[in-house]
Amino acid sequence: MASGEARRLIEEALREGRGRLLEHEALRLLELYGVPVPRYALARSREEAVEAARGIGGRVVLKVVSPEIVHKSDVGGVVVGVEPERVGEEYEVLLERVRRAAPGARIVGVLVQEMAPPGAVEVVVGGVRDPVFGPAVMFGLGGVFVELFRDVSFRVAPFPRGEALEMMREVRAYRLLQGYRGKPPRDLEALADIVMAAQRIMMDNPEISEMDINPVMSYPKGALAVDARFILKPPEG
């Protein structure tokens, strides 16, 4: 069953009239279901951003957090690879750029997030609530390629762990996960963990109509969910 904190995240968003979880809420929901995510913090001031980056250490990603801004890159709301000593300045520049591009948007803050290690194969884990079949989970090639190739497989929940591994074998990108042209094979068990967590999220929370965990960074050992989107709809009745 969903934890009390997971329920509170969803119910608070619906009370506020929001149709989706904000970035930091989505990452926290993943954490509550055991999905590994990069370290992160929501900063509401320049000082908080600097402090968060200092706690994370190394280069970070800055992302604007706003209920009205879905495509952050379109308004200049994402900065990647920010050195710790430049976080304060980049925080201010990002907010100024976003306010010019989306003057009516309410800005909650800026997500300060740890940079994921290089060398990953990017996959996507998603979910949809079908009116007939109920919750279904999707796996496929992720990152910028998800819309281009639509290389995905689906399962209707509930399903056993073996089916999560079978979903991976069904996509054309499975060759990348096995190891390709000298690249090491990916940790399929870590990916299966995330698929099974996604299934639990969809089954526990009927208010989630769509889920998109993209990208999931797949490594020879382990995996990281870098970004996630949860679309909410009050359940009928």
NUNU-77870 format. One record per residue (C-alpha): x negated, y, z; residue in three letters. Coordinates in Angstrom, 2 decimals. Layout:
N
<r <X Y Z> 'ALA'>
...
This chain:
237
<r <0.00 0.00 0.00> 'MET'>
<r <-1.03 3.59 -0.52> 'ALA'>
<r <-2.80 5.27 2.38> 'SER'>
<r <-1.16 8.12 4.24> 'GLY'>
<r <-3.65 10.57 2.77> 'GLU'>
<r <-2.92 9.39 -0.77> 'ALA'>
<r <0.80 9.88 -0.20> 'ARG'>
<r <0.21 13.36 1.22> 'ARG'>
<r <-1.84 14.40 -1.82> 'LEU'>
<r <0.94 13.42 -4.20> 'ILE'>
<r <3.83 14.70 -2.11> 'GLU'>
<r <2.16 18.08 -1.54> 'GLU'>
<r <1.60 18.53 -5.28> 'ALA'>
<r <5.26 17.75 -5.99> 'LEU'>
<r <6.44 20.11 -3.23> 'ARG'>
<r <4.41 22.87 -4.88> 'GLU'>
<r <6.08 22.12 -8.19> 'GLY'>
<r <2.90 20.84 -9.78> 'ARG'>
<r <3.02 18.17 -12.47> 'GLY'>
<r <-0.53 16.98 -11.87> 'ARG'>
<r <-3.17 16.62 -9.21> 'LEU'>
<r <-5.95 19.18 -9.17> 'LEU'>
<r <-9.50 18.04 -9.90> 'GLU'>
<r <-10.63 17.65 -6.30> 'HIS'>
<r <-7.36 15.93 -5.37> 'GLU'>
<r <-7.75 13.44 -8.23> 'ALA'>
<r <-11.29 12.59 -7.16> 'LEU'>
<r <-10.16 12.16 -3.56> 'ARG'>
<r <-7.37 9.81 -4.65> 'LEU'>
<r <-9.92 7.69 -6.49> 'LEU'>
<r <-12.13 7.61 -3.39> 'GLU'>
<r <-9.20 6.44 -1.25> 'LEU'>
<r <-8.84 3.44 -3.57> 'TYR'>
<r <-12.53 2.60 -3.45> 'GLY'>
<r <-13.52 4.02 -6.84> 'VAL'>
<r <-17.09 5.44 -6.80> 'PRO'>
<r <-17.29 9.12 -7.76> 'VAL'>
<r <-20.17 11.63 -7.82> 'PRO'>
<r <-20.49 13.81 -4.74> 'ARG'>
<r <-18.37 16.94 -4.97> 'TYR'>
<r <-16.87 19.84 -3.05> 'ALA'>
<r <-14.27 22.53 -3.74> 'LEU'>
<r <-15.78 26.00 -3.41> 'ALA'>
<r <-13.53 29.03 -2.88> 'ARG'>
<r <-16.36 31.55 -2.71> 'SER'>
<r <-19.87 32.09 -4.02> 'ARG'>
<r <-21.25 31.21 -0.61> 'GLU'>
<r <-19.33 27.95 -0.47> 'GLU'>
<r <-20.54 27.03 -3.96> 'ALA'>
<r <-24.16 27.62 -2.98> 'VAL'>
<r <-23.72 25.63 0.23> 'GLU'>
<r <-22.06 22.76 -1.63> 'ALA'>
<r <-24.84 22.60 -4.21> 'ALA'>
<r <-27.45 22.66 -1.46> 'ARG'>
<r <-25.73 19.69 0.20> 'GLY'>
<r <-25.57 17.74 -3.05> 'ILE'>
<r <-29.13 18.51 -4.13> 'GLY'>
<r <-30.39 18.64 -7.70> 'GLY'>
<r <-28.48 19.92 -10.71> 'ARG'>
<r <-24.69 20.16 -10.54> 'VAL'>
<r <-21.63 20.68 -12.73> 'VAL'>
<r <-19.26 23.59 -12.06> 'LEU'>
<r <-15.58 23.22 -13.08> 'LYS'>
<r <-12.80 25.74 -12.59> 'VAL'>
<r <-9.82 24.41 -10.61> 'VAL'>
<r <-6.45 25.87 -11.60> 'SER'>
<r <-2.91 24.43 -11.83> 'PRO'>
<r <-2.44 26.34 -15.10> 'GLU'>
<r <-5.68 25.31 -16.81> 'ILE'>
<r <-5.72 21.77 -18.16> 'VAL'>
<r <-8.44 22.06 -20.80> 'HIS'>
<r <-11.19 23.73 -18.82> 'LYS'>
<r <-13.73 23.85 -21.65> 'SER'>
<r <-11.34 25.87 -23.82> 'ASP'>
<r <-11.57 28.80 -21.39> 'VAL'>
<r <-15.25 28.45 -20.55> 'GLY'>
<r <-14.42 26.79 -17.25> 'GLY'>
<r <-17.18 24.17 -17.23> 'VAL'>
<r <-20.92 24.62 -16.79> 'VAL'>
<r <-23.18 21.55 -16.87> 'VAL'>
<r <-26.67 21.05 -15.46> 'GLY'>
<r <-26.82 24.09 -13.17> 'VAL'>
<r <-30.02 24.34 -11.17> 'GLU'>
<r <-29.44 24.88 -7.42> 'PRO'>
<r <-30.96 28.35 -7.40> 'GLU'>
<r <-28.57 29.51 -10.15> 'ARG'>
<r <-25.32 28.18 -8.68> 'VAL'>
<r <-24.23 31.48 -7.11> 'GLY'>
<r <-24.79 33.45 -10.30> 'GLU'>
<r <-23.18 30.80 -12.52> 'GLU'>
<r <-20.19 30.64 -10.18> 'TYR'>
<r <-19.54 34.35 -10.66> 'GLU'>
<r <-20.08 34.22 -14.44> 'VAL'>
<r <-17.75 31.23 -14.80> 'LEU'>
<r <-14.93 32.94 -12.91> 'LEU'>
<r <-15.32 36.15 -14.89> 'GLU'>
<r <-15.22 34.21 -18.17> 'ARG'>
<r <-12.12 32.23 -17.14> 'VAL'>
<r <-10.26 35.34 -15.95> 'ARG'>
<r <-10.83 36.98 -19.32> 'ARG'>
<r <-9.71 33.89 -21.26> 'ALA'>
<r <-6.74 33.01 -19.01> 'ALA'>
<r <-5.76 36.20 -17.17> 'PRO'>
<r <-2.51 34.78 -15.77> 'GLY'>
<r <-3.96 31.58 -14.34> 'ALA'>
<r <-4.10 31.06 -10.58> 'ARG'>
<r <-7.61 29.96 -9.67> 'ILE'>
<r <-7.83 27.68 -6.64> 'VAL'>
<r <-11.62 27.50 -6.68> 'GLY'>
<r <-14.55 25.89 -8.43> 'VAL'>
<r <-15.45 22.21 -8.18> 'LEU'>
<r <-19.15 21.70 -7.50> 'VAL'>
<r <-20.01 18.18 -8.63> 'GLN'>
<r <-23.13 16.06 -8.69> 'GLU'>
<r <-24.54 15.33 -12.16> 'MET'>
<r <-24.07 11.68 -13.11> 'ALA'>
<r <-27.33 9.84 -13.90> 'PRO'>
<r <-28.20 9.54 -17.61> 'PRO'>
<r <-28.11 6.33 -19.61> 'GLY'>
<r <-24.43 5.44 -19.17> 'ALA'>
<r <-22.00 3.89 -21.61> 'VAL'>
<r <-18.82 5.96 -21.21> 'GLU'>
<r <-15.53 4.09 -20.91> 'VAL'>
<r <-12.00 5.09 -19.96> 'VAL'>
<r <-9.55 3.49 -17.55> 'VAL'>
<r <-6.00 4.75 -17.80> 'GLY'>
<r <-2.43 4.01 -16.89> 'GLY'>
<r <1.10 4.70 -18.05> 'VAL'>
<r <4.51 3.97 -16.58> 'ARG'>
<r <6.72 2.43 -19.23> 'ASP'>
<r <10.49 2.77 -18.64> 'PRO'>
<r <11.02 -0.90 -19.56> 'VAL'>
<r <7.84 -2.76 -18.53> 'PHE'>
<r <6.77 -0.56 -15.63> 'GLY'>
<r <3.14 0.33 -14.86> 'PRO'>
<r <0.50 -0.67 -17.41> 'ALA'>
<r <-3.28 -0.20 -17.26> 'VAL'>
<r <-5.59 0.62 -20.16> 'MET'>
<r <-9.31 0.08 -20.75> 'PHE'>
<r <-11.41 1.31 -23.66> 'GLY'>
<r <-14.28 3.28 -25.07> 'LEU'>
<r <-14.32 6.63 -23.29> 'GLY'>
<r <-15.80 10.10 -23.30> 'GLY'>
<r <-15.35 12.14 -26.46> 'VAL'>
<r <-14.65 8.97 -28.48> 'PHE'>
<r <-11.38 7.97 -26.80> 'VAL'>
<r <-9.19 10.07 -29.13> 'GLU'>
<r <-11.31 9.36 -32.21> 'LEU'>
<r <-11.48 5.56 -32.13> 'PHE'>
<r <-8.58 4.61 -29.83> 'ARG'>
<r <-10.47 1.42 -29.02> 'ASP'>
<r <-8.34 0.28 -26.07> 'VAL'>
<r <-6.57 -2.71 -24.56> 'SER'>
<r <-3.55 -2.79 -22.21> 'PHE'>
<r <-2.14 -5.01 -19.48> 'ARG'>
<r <1.20 -4.74 -17.69> 'VAL'>
<r <0.77 -4.80 -13.90> 'ALA'>
<r <0.43 -6.85 -11.86> 'PRO'>
<r <-2.38 -8.92 -13.35> 'PHE'>
<r <-5.30 -10.90 -11.85> 'PRO'>
<r <-8.92 -9.82 -11.91> 'ARG'>
<r <-9.72 -12.22 -14.75> 'GLY'>
<r <-7.43 -10.18 -17.00> 'GLU'>
<r <-9.41 -7.04 -16.20> 'ALA'>
<r <-12.52 -8.72 -17.59> 'LEU'>
<r <-10.57 -10.01 -20.58> 'GLU'>
<r <-9.45 -6.43 -21.38> 'MET'>
<r <-13.11 -5.50 -21.80> 'MET'>
<r <-13.74 -8.39 -24.18> 'ARG'>
<r <-10.81 -7.29 -26.36> 'GLU'>
<r <-12.21 -3.87 -27.31> 'VAL'>
<r <-14.67 -3.41 -30.16> 'ARG'>
<r <-16.96 -1.49 -27.83> 'ALA'>
<r <-17.57 -4.68 -25.84> 'TYR'>
<r <-20.83 -5.08 -27.77> 'ARG'>
<r <-22.07 -1.87 -26.15> 'LEU'>
<r <-21.22 -3.26 -22.72> 'LEU'>
<r <-23.07 -6.49 -23.44> 'GLN'>
<r <-26.25 -4.62 -24.32> 'GLY'>
<r <-27.02 -3.30 -27.78> 'TYR'>
<r <-30.29 -2.57 -29.62> 'ARG'>
<r <-32.46 -2.93 -26.57> 'GLY'>
<r <-30.02 -1.35 -24.12> 'LYS'>
<r <-29.36 -3.41 -20.99> 'PRO'>
<r <-25.91 -4.94 -20.40> 'PRO'>
<r <-23.47 -3.03 -18.23> 'ARG'>
<r <-22.11 -4.05 -14.83> 'ASP'>
<r <-18.78 -5.58 -15.88> 'LEU'>
<r <-17.84 -6.48 -12.32> 'GLU'>
<r <-18.12 -2.83 -11.28> 'ALA'>
<r <-15.84 -1.90 -14.18> 'LEU'>
<r <-13.39 -4.63 -13.18> 'ALA'>
<r <-13.31 -3.13 -9.67> 'ASP'>
<r <-12.20 0.19 -11.16> 'ILE'>
<r <-9.58 -1.44 -13.40> 'VAL'>
<r <-8.11 -3.27 -10.40> 'MET'>
<r <-8.14 -0.06 -8.34> 'ALA'>
<r <-6.31 1.70 -11.18> 'ALA'>
<r <-3.69 -1.06 -11.08> 'GLN'>
<r <-3.18 -0.56 -7.34> 'ARG'>
<r <-2.88 3.21 -7.81> 'ILE'>
<r <-0.15 2.79 -10.43> 'MET'>
<r <1.74 0.17 -8.43> 'MET'>
<r <1.53 2.00 -5.09> 'ASP'>
<r <2.53 5.44 -6.37> 'ASN'>
<r <5.67 5.53 -8.54> 'PRO'>
<r <5.31 9.31 -8.91> 'GLU'>
<r <2.26 8.84 -11.15> 'ILE'>
<r <3.58 8.66 -14.71> 'SER'>
<r <0.17 8.82 -16.41> 'GLU'>
<r <-3.41 8.31 -15.30> 'MET'>
<r <-6.61 8.99 -17.20> 'ASP'>
<r <-9.99 8.24 -15.59> 'ILE'>
<r <-12.39 9.52 -18.23> 'ASN'>
<r <-15.26 9.23 -18.42> 'PRO'>
<r <-16.18 6.25 -16.31> 'VAL'>
<r <-19.97 6.06 -16.50> 'MET'>
<r <-21.02 2.42 -16.81> 'SER'>
<r <-24.56 1.48 -15.80> 'TYR'>
<r <-26.57 -1.76 -15.62> 'PRO'>
<r <-25.74 -1.63 -11.92> 'LYS'>
<r <-22.57 0.09 -10.81> 'GLY'>
<r <-20.21 2.63 -12.35> 'ALA'>
<r <-19.04 6.18 -11.58> 'LEU'>
<r <-15.70 7.86 -12.31> 'ALA'>
<r <-16.65 11.43 -13.23> 'VAL'>
<r <-13.26 12.95 -14.02> 'ASP'>
<r <-9.63 11.96 -13.64> 'ALA'>
<r <-6.18 13.24 -14.52> 'ARG'>
<r <-2.97 12.21 -12.78> 'PHE'>
<r <0.37 13.32 -14.25> 'ILE'>
<r <3.18 13.35 -11.69> 'LEU'>
<r <6.92 12.94 -12.03> 'LYS'>
<r <9.36 12.45 -9.15> 'PRO'>
<r <10.74 8.90 -9.33> 'PRO'>
<r <14.36 8.62 -10.41> 'GLU'>
<r <16.75 8.27 -7.52> 'GLY'>
